[in-house]
Amino acid sequence: MLLLIIQWRSRKKYEKLVMETYCPDCKKSTEVVFDHSAGDTVCYECGLVLEAHSIDETSEWRTFANESGDNDPVRVGGPSNPLLADGGLSTVISKPAGGGHSDILSSLGRWQNRGTGNDRNLLIAFKAITTMAERSVRLFIVNKLRFLIAFLKDRACEIYKKVEDLKSVRGRNQDAIYAACLYIACRQEDRPRTVKEICSIANGATKKEIGRAKEFIVKQLEVEMGQSMDMGTIHAGDFLRRFCSHLGMTNQAVKAAQEAVQKADELDIRRSPISIAAAIIYIITQLSDDKKPLKDISLATGVAEGTIRNSYKDLHPHILKLIPSSFAKEEDIRNLCSP
């Protein structure tokens, strides 16, 4: 055992980690040695294998250009993409070094470019959707944020691939199509975002253009599937917490607004969930010490001031049922200004 430890300390393939792990043999926390070739984590003191065949998820930065003397690390390639015809693992015919080229290489390069036109369009679309998804980080106040962003990006790319296969997006505003795919993906995965929020991360596409693109995509896919497309159901509570965060509301006010939204779902209010959420936020802020101007609420929610007033008018007859008694007294609720 001692000889084995000496070998570990002398060989480069073993790395002494700056961390401590409890060793059952040593009966204490000890430093560990990681064997890269076997994937074993070993106690530095007694040699006990604490974890076997672990997977190293870090980047494999290795140098493959030994002959040229170039020290730039080069990876073997990216992961496969099932949405591309060849999985994204095709061979690229590059020009020879020195600027010279032969007729054969030139011909092969031209034929390759002709054969990869569809994939090139898909790669451009996937890159644009990925960029928009990364910009949307500030829109998602949830745990495991990066995992959610990657999942929604993949869903949006799948939707675009289906529409692109129908050959129906040519000649249309591609930025609006990309944004609409991300909007639909958020709806289908129960993480809905407003069209205005998606517009804020789109590459210049307007709210109207994204709305039209969304309707176009849904119609095309419904015709292809022969049935209505499931877009998911949106509720006022899906937007409420994010809007409250933009306004800097207290936890007590946020909790009261969430309870009011849940009760509002039981009422027959002919307003969009986003408008209901904005109106409830307006009511809650008027009952709290930190009152928010209607203009600020409109800016944070993306709902016009007139729409918030009309929604407030529809909610006012039920206001005693909506506002929790623990948040405001009945007298204060009755003294709210009439719509």
C-alpha positions as CSV (number, residue, x, y, z in Angstrom):
1,M,0.0,0.0,0.0
2,L,2.8,2.4,0.9
3,L,4.5,1.7,-2.5
4,L,1.3,2.4,-4.3
5,I,1.0,5.8,-2.6
6,I,4.6,6.6,-3.5
7,Q,3.8,5.8,-7.1
8,W,0.8,8.1,-7.0
9,R,2.9,10.9,-5.7
10,S,5.5,10.5,-8.4
11,R,3.4,10.0,-11.5
12,K,1.8,12.9,-13.4
13,K,-1.4,11.2,-14.3
14,Y,-2.5,11.5,-10.7
15,E,-3.6,14.8,-9.3
16,K,-3.8,15.7,-5.7
17,L,-7.0,17.6,-5.2
18,V,-7.2,20.6,-2.9
19,M,-10.3,19.3,-1.1
20,E,-11.1,17.0,1.8
21,T,-13.3,13.9,1.8
22,Y,-14.2,11.7,4.8
23,C,-12.3,8.4,4.6
24,P,-14.0,5.5,6.5
25,D,-10.7,3.7,7.0
26,C,-8.8,6.7,8.3
27,K,-11.9,7.8,10.3
28,K,-11.4,11.4,9.4
29,S,-11.5,13.9,6.5
30,T,-8.4,13.5,4.3
31,E,-7.0,14.9,1.1
32,V,-7.8,12.8,-2.0
33,V,-5.9,11.8,-5.2
34,F,-7.8,11.7,-8.5
35,D,-6.7,9.0,-11.1
36,H,-7.6,10.5,-14.5
37,S,-7.1,7.3,-16.4
38,A,-9.3,5.1,-14.2
39,G,-11.7,7.8,-12.9
40,D,-11.0,6.9,-9.3
41,T,-10.9,9.1,-6.3
42,V,-8.4,7.7,-3.8
43,C,-7.6,8.7,-0.2
44,Y,-4.1,10.3,-0.1
45,E,-3.3,8.8,3.3
46,C,-4.3,5.1,3.1
47,G,-5.1,4.5,-0.6
48,L,-8.7,3.5,-0.2
49,V,-10.7,4.0,-3.4
50,L,-13.5,6.4,-2.3
51,E,-15.2,6.7,-5.7
52,A,-14.7,4.6,-8.7
53,H,-15.3,5.2,-12.4
54,S,-16.4,8.8,-12.0
55,I,-17.0,10.9,-15.2
56,D,-14.8,14.0,-15.7
57,E,-17.2,16.6,-17.2
58,T,-14.6,19.3,-17.6
59,S,-13.3,20.4,-21.0
60,E,-10.6,18.1,-22.6
61,W,-8.1,20.7,-23.7
62,R,-5.5,18.7,-25.5
63,T,-3.0,19.7,-28.2
64,F,-3.2,17.6,-31.4
65,A,-0.9,19.6,-33.6
66,N,2.4,18.2,-32.4
67,E,4.0,18.1,-35.9
68,S,3.4,21.8,-36.6
69,G,4.5,22.9,-33.2
70,D,1.2,24.8,-32.7
71,N,0.3,24.8,-29.0
72,D,-3.4,25.8,-29.5
73,P,-5.6,23.3,-27.9
74,V,-8.1,21.8,-30.4
75,R,-11.2,19.7,-29.5
76,V,-12.3,16.8,-31.7
77,G,-15.6,18.5,-32.5
78,G,-19.0,19.5,-31.1
79,P,-21.9,17.3,-30.0
80,S,-24.2,15.7,-32.6
81,N,-27.4,17.6,-33.4
82,P,-30.3,15.3,-34.3
83,L,-32.1,18.2,-36.1
84,L,-29.5,18.3,-38.8
85,A,-29.4,15.8,-41.7
86,D,-26.0,14.4,-40.8
87,G,-26.2,15.1,-37.1
88,G,-23.9,18.1,-37.5
89,L,-20.8,15.8,-37.8
90,S,-20.1,16.1,-41.5
91,T,-16.6,16.5,-42.8
92,V,-15.6,20.0,-44.0
93,I,-13.2,20.2,-47.0
94,S,-10.9,23.0,-46.2
95,K,-8.5,24.9,-48.5
96,P,-4.9,23.7,-48.3
97,A,-2.3,25.8,-46.5
98,G,-0.3,28.3,-48.5
99,G,-3.2,29.6,-50.6
100,G,-2.7,27.0,-53.3
101,H,-5.5,24.7,-54.5
102,S,-6.2,22.1,-57.1
103,D,-9.2,21.7,-59.4
104,I,-10.3,18.6,-57.6
105,L,-10.4,20.3,-54.2
106,S,-12.3,23.3,-55.6
107,S,-14.9,21.0,-57.2
108,L,-15.3,19.1,-54.0
109,G,-15.8,22.3,-52.1
110,R,-18.4,23.6,-54.5
111,W,-20.4,20.3,-54.4
112,Q,-20.2,20.3,-50.6
113,N,-21.6,23.9,-50.4
114,R,-24.5,22.9,-52.7
115,G,-25.4,19.9,-50.6
116,T,-25.3,21.6,-47.3
117,G,-27.6,24.6,-48.1
118,N,-30.5,23.4,-45.9
119,D,-28.2,22.7,-43.0
120,R,-26.6,26.1,-43.4
121,N,-30.0,27.8,-43.0
122,L,-30.8,25.6,-40.0
123,L,-27.5,26.5,-38.4
124,I,-28.1,30.2,-38.8
125,A,-31.6,29.8,-37.3
126,F,-30.4,27.7,-34.4
127,K,-27.6,30.2,-33.6
128,A,-30.1,33.1,-33.7
129,I,-32.6,31.2,-31.4
130,T,-29.7,30.3,-29.0
131,T,-28.7,34.0,-28.8
132,M,-32.2,35.1,-28.0
133,A,-32.6,32.3,-25.4
134,E,-29.4,33.5,-23.7
135,R,-30.7,37.1,-23.7
136,S,-33.8,35.9,-21.9
137,V,-31.9,34.9,-18.8
138,R,-33.2,38.0,-17.0
139,L,-36.8,36.9,-17.8
140,F,-36.5,33.7,-15.9
141,I,-36.4,34.0,-12.1
142,V,-36.3,30.2,-11.3
143,N,-33.9,27.6,-10.0
144,K,-31.7,25.6,-12.5
145,L,-31.8,28.6,-14.8
146,R,-29.2,27.4,-17.4
147,F,-30.9,24.0,-17.7
148,L,-34.2,25.7,-18.4
149,I,-32.8,28.1,-21.0
150,A,-31.1,25.2,-22.8
151,F,-34.3,23.1,-22.7
152,L,-36.4,25.9,-24.1
153,K,-33.8,26.7,-26.8
154,D,-33.9,23.0,-27.9
155,R,-37.7,23.1,-28.0
156,A,-37.7,26.3,-30.1
157,C,-35.2,24.8,-32.5
158,E,-37.4,21.7,-32.9
159,I,-40.4,23.9,-33.8
160,Y,-38.4,25.9,-36.3
161,K,-37.2,22.6,-37.9
162,K,-40.8,21.4,-38.4
163,V,-41.8,24.7,-40.0
164,E,-38.7,24.9,-42.2
165,D,-39.3,21.3,-43.5
166,L,-42.7,22.6,-44.8
167,K,-40.8,25.1,-47.0
168,S,-43.2,27.8,-45.8
169,V,-40.9,30.3,-44.1
170,R,-39.1,31.6,-47.2
171,G,-39.5,35.2,-47.8
172,R,-40.8,36.0,-44.3
173,N,-39.2,38.0,-41.5
174,Q,-36.8,35.4,-40.1
175,D,-36.1,37.2,-36.9
176,A,-39.9,37.3,-36.2
177,I,-40.0,33.6,-37.0
178,Y,-37.2,32.8,-34.5
179,A,-38.8,34.9,-31.8
180,A,-42.2,33.3,-32.4
181,C,-40.6,29.8,-32.1
182,L,-39.2,30.8,-28.7
183,Y,-42.5,32.2,-27.6
184,I,-44.4,29.0,-28.5
185,A,-41.7,26.9,-26.8
186,C,-42.2,28.9,-23.6
187,R,-46.0,28.4,-23.8
188,Q,-45.7,24.7,-24.4
189,E,-43.3,24.1,-21.5
190,D,-45.5,26.1,-19.0
191,R,-43.1,29.0,-18.8
192,P,-45.1,31.6,-20.7
193,R,-43.7,35.0,-21.6
194,T,-45.5,37.9,-23.1
195,V,-45.0,38.8,-26.7
196,K,-43.6,42.1,-25.5
197,E,-41.0,40.4,-23.4
198,I,-40.0,38.2,-26.3
199,C,-39.8,41.3,-28.5
200,S,-37.3,42.8,-26.1
201,I,-34.8,40.1,-26.9
202,A,-35.6,39.7,-30.6
203,N,-33.3,41.0,-33.3
204,G,-35.4,44.1,-34.2
205,A,-38.6,42.2,-34.8
206,T,-41.7,44.2,-33.7
207,K,-44.4,43.0,-31.4
208,K,-46.9,42.9,-34.3
209,E,-44.5,40.9,-36.5
210,I,-43.9,38.3,-33.8
211,G,-47.6,38.0,-33.2
212,R,-48.2,37.4,-36.9
213,A,-45.4,35.0,-37.1
214,K,-46.7,33.1,-34.1
215,E,-50.2,32.8,-35.7
216,F,-48.6,31.7,-39.0
217,I,-46.5,29.0,-37.4
218,V,-49.4,27.6,-35.3
219,K,-51.6,27.5,-38.4
220,Q,-49.0,25.7,-40.5
221,L,-48.3,23.1,-37.9
222,E,-52.0,22.5,-37.2
223,V,-52.5,21.8,-40.9
224,E,-49.5,19.4,-41.0
225,M,-50.6,17.6,-37.8
226,G,-54.3,17.6,-38.8
227,Q,-55.3,18.7,-35.3
228,S,-55.2,21.7,-33.0
229,M,-51.8,22.6,-31.6
230,D,-51.4,22.5,-27.8
231,M,-50.1,25.9,-26.7
232,G,-50.7,25.4,-23.0
233,T,-52.9,27.4,-20.7
234,I,-51.6,30.6,-19.2
235,H,-52.7,32.0,-15.9
236,A,-52.2,35.4,-14.2
237,G,-49.9,33.7,-11.7
238,D,-47.5,32.7,-14.4
239,F,-46.5,36.4,-14.8
240,L,-47.2,37.8,-11.3
241,R,-44.0,37.1,-9.4
242,R,-41.8,38.4,-12.2
243,F,-43.8,41.6,-12.5
244,C,-43.6,42.1,-8.7
245,S,-39.9,41.6,-8.8
246,H,-39.5,44.3,-11.5
247,L,-41.4,46.7,-9.2
248,G,-39.4,45.8,-6.1
249,M,-42.5,44.9,-4.1
250,T,-42.1,43.4,-0.6
251,N,-42.5,39.7,0.1
252,Q,-45.7,40.4,2.1
253,A,-47.2,42.3,-0.9
254,V,-46.1,39.6,-3.3
255,K,-47.7,36.9,-1.2
256,A,-51.0,38.9,-1.0
257,A,-51.0,39.4,-4.8
258,Q,-50.5,35.6,-5.4
259,E,-53.4,34.8,-3.1
260,A,-55.6,37.4,-4.9
261,V,-54.6,35.9,-8.3
262,Q,-55.6,32.4,-7.3
263,K,-59.0,33.7,-6.2
264,A,-59.4,35.7,-9.4
265,D,-59.0,32.4,-11.4
266,E,-62.3,31.2,-9.9
267,L,-64.1,34.3,-11.2
268,D,-65.5,34.9,-14.7
269,I,-63.4,37.9,-15.6
270,R,-63.3,38.4,-19.4
271,R,-59.7,39.8,-19.4
272,S,-56.3,38.4,-20.4
273,P,-54.3,36.9,-17.5
274,I,-51.6,39.5,-18.0
275,S,-54.2,42.3,-17.6
276,I,-55.6,40.7,-14.5
277,A,-52.1,40.3,-13.0
278,A,-51.4,44.0,-13.7
279,A,-54.7,45.1,-12.1
280,I,-54.2,43.0,-9.0
281,I,-50.7,44.5,-8.6
282,Y,-52.2,47.9,-8.8
283,I,-54.7,47.1,-6.1
284,I,-52.1,45.6,-3.8
285,T,-49.8,48.5,-4.1
286,Q,-52.6,51.0,-3.4
287,L,-53.2,49.2,-0.1
288,S,-49.6,49.0,0.9
289,D,-47.3,51.7,2.3
290,D,-45.1,51.6,-0.9
291,K,-47.6,52.8,-3.5
292,K,-46.6,52.5,-7.1
293,P,-47.8,54.9,-9.8
294,L,-49.9,53.4,-12.5
295,K,-47.3,54.5,-15.0
296,D,-44.6,52.3,-13.3
297,I,-46.9,49.3,-13.2
298,S,-47.7,49.7,-16.9
299,L,-44.0,49.9,-17.7
300,A,-43.1,46.8,-15.6
301,T,-46.0,44.6,-16.9
302,G,-46.2,45.9,-20.5
303,V,-49.9,46.5,-20.1
304,A,-51.3,49.9,-21.2
305,E,-52.6,52.2,-18.4
306,G,-56.1,52.2,-19.9
307,T,-56.2,48.4,-20.0
308,I,-55.2,48.3,-16.3
309,R,-57.9,50.7,-15.4
310,N,-60.6,48.7,-17.3
311,S,-59.4,45.4,-15.6
312,Y,-59.5,47.1,-12.2
313,K,-63.1,48.1,-13.0
314,D,-64.0,44.5,-13.7
315,L,-62.3,43.3,-10.5
316,H,-63.6,46.0,-8.2
317,P,-67.0,44.3,-7.4
318,H,-65.1,41.2,-6.1
319,I,-62.3,43.1,-4.3
320,L,-63.3,42.1,-0.8
321,K,-63.1,38.4,-1.8
322,L,-59.8,38.9,-3.6
323,I,-57.7,40.7,-1.0
324,P,-56.5,38.6,2.0
325,S,-57.8,39.9,5.3
326,S,-54.3,39.4,6.7
327,F,-52.9,42.0,4.3
328,A,-55.4,44.9,4.6
329,K,-58.4,45.8,6.7
330,E,-61.9,45.7,5.2
331,E,-62.3,49.4,5.9
332,D,-59.2,50.2,3.9
333,I,-60.3,48.0,1.0
334,R,-63.7,49.7,0.9
335,N,-62.0,53.2,0.9
336,L,-60.2,52.4,-2.4
337,C,-61.0,54.8,-5.1
338,S,-63.8,53.7,-7.4
339,P,-62.9,52.8,-10.9
